Amino acid sequence: MKKIKDLEDLVQLDRNNKRNLHLADEGICRPEPWMLRQDTEKFEHSQREKVEKLKNPNMFVSATRIILKYLDRTISEAQLKDTCHMFLTENHPTKHKLLTYVTN
């Protein structure tokens, strides 16, 4: 059996596409020359961790939920909501609904 190294290998194994693995690479932050080495390592570690989790056939990628990591602490909830709304309307104009969770 072929050894799984990255997301492309996992997507090929998921023949029936029931685990939405094609969405796992959506929004991945690629290393840029201006990025700090620690940030690049953090993103690469996160990617490796995701691949390890998805090797388990019981794990899947949700088609309706997103995870936002490594956000700037200065961004407000309104800015984040506006950015998500803009992204969703540009890429999926008919299918989107934003939920807001209020924490006390």
QUISUL-V676433 format. One record per residue. N is the residue number from 1. RES is the residue in three letters. SS is DSSP state (A for helix, B for strand, O for the rest). NEAR is the number of other ideal C-beta (glycine too) atoms within 8 Angstrom. D_FIRST is the distance of its C-alpha to the first C-alpha in whole Angstrom. Layout:
N/RES/SS/NEAR/D_FIRST ; N/RES/SS/NEAR/D_FIRST
This chain:
1/MET/O/2/0 ; 2/LYS/O/4/4 ; 3/LYS/O/5/6 ; 4/ILE/O/9/9 ; 5/LYS/O/5/12 ; 6/ASP/O/7/15 ; 7/LEU/A/11/16 ; 8/GLU/A/6/15 ; 9/ASP/A/11/12 ; 10/LEU/A/14/13 ; 11/VAL/A/10/15 ; 12/GLN/A/7/13 ; 13/LEU/A/7/11 ; 14/ASP/O/10/14 ; 15/ARG/O/5/15 ; 16/ASN/O/4/19 ; 17/ASN/O/8/20 ; 18/LYS/O/6/21 ; 19/ARG/O/10/20 ; 20/ASN/O/11/22 ; 21/LEU/A/13/19 ; 22/HIS/A/7/21 ; 23/LEU/A/8/24 ; 24/ALA/O/12/22 ; 25/ASP/O/6/23 ; 26/GLU/O/5/27 ; 27/GLY/O/4/29 ; 28/ILE/O/7/27 ; 29/CYS/O/6/30 ; 30/ARG/O/4/29 ; 31/PRO/O/7/31 ; 32/GLU/O/5/34 ; 33/PRO/O/3/36 ; 34/TRP/O/3/39 ; 35/MET/O/8/37 ; 36/LEU/O/5/37 ; 37/ARG/A/6/35 ; 38/GLN/A/6/35 ; 39/ASP/A/9/34 ; 40/THR/A/10/31 ; 41/GLU/A/8/29 ; 42/LYS/A/9/30 ; 43/PHE/A/12/28 ; 44/GLU/A/9/25 ; 45/HIS/A/8/25 ; 46/SER/A/9/25 ; 47/GLN/A/9/23 ; 48/ARG/A/8/20 ; 49/GLU/A/8/21 ; 50/LYS/A/10/21 ; 51/VAL/A/13/17 ; 52/GLU/A/7/17 ; 53/LYS/A/8/19 ; 54/LEU/A/14/17 ; 55/LYS/O/8/13 ; 56/ASN/O/6/15 ; 57/PRO/O/4/15 ; 58/ASN/O/4/19 ; 59/MET/O/8/20 ; 60/PHE/O/9/21 ; 61/VAL/O/9/23 ; 62/SER/O/6/27 ; 63/ALA/O/5/29 ; 64/THR/O/3/32 ; 65/ARG/O/4/32 ; 66/ILE/O/5/32 ; 67/ILE/O/4/32 ; 68/LEU/O/5/34 ; 69/LYS/O/5/33 ; 70/TYR/O/6/36 ; 71/LEU/O/7/39 ; 72/ASP/O/4/42 ; 73/ARG/O/4/44 ; 74/THR/O/4/47 ; 75/ILE/O/7/46 ; 76/SER/O/6/47 ; 77/GLU/A/6/46 ; 78/ALA/A/6/48 ; 79/GLN/A/8/47 ; 80/LEU/A/11/43 ; 81/LYS/A/10/44 ; 82/ASP/A/8/46 ; 83/THR/A/8/43 ; 84/CYS/A/10/40 ; 85/HIS/A/10/43 ; 86/MET/A/8/43 ; 87/PHE/A/8/39 ; 88/LEU/A/10/39 ; 89/THR/A/9/42 ; 90/GLU/A/6/41 ; 91/ASN/A/6/37 ; 92/HIS/O/7/37 ; 93/PRO/O/7/41 ; 94/THR/O/4/41 ; 95/LYS/O/4/39 ; 96/HIS/O/9/40 ; 97/LYS/O/3/41 ; 98/LEU/O/8/42 ; 99/LEU/O/4/42 ; 100/THR/O/6/44 ; 101/TYR/O/4/44 ; 102/VAL/O/4/47 ; 103/THR/O/3/47 ; 104/ASN/O/2/50
